[in-house]
């Protein structure tokens, strides 16, 4: 999967404040869990619902926004992603 997720504008990020930016991924992760629980109850767990996919992508966006807010260069994020990917390969996750 290759997604290009753009961070929100600098003025919006600054208006949210540091604490709000740091807490947003946690809030979104809780919403992923809630959607996943709902999927277990009412649908086929092998076919994620719209809500589960939406909340997951919303969480990714919140993480991208946090990194942008903190001034992390895109190259550093890409390099760290490769590190995580390598570790996952070593652990047999792919």
HELIX and SHEET records of a PDB file:
HELIX    1   1 UNK A   10  UNK A   16  1                                   7    
HELIX    2   2 UNK A   18  UNK A   42  1                                  25    
HELIX    3   3 UNK A   50  UNK A   69  1                                  20    
HELIX    4   4 UNK A   74  UNK A   90  1                                  17    
END                                                                             
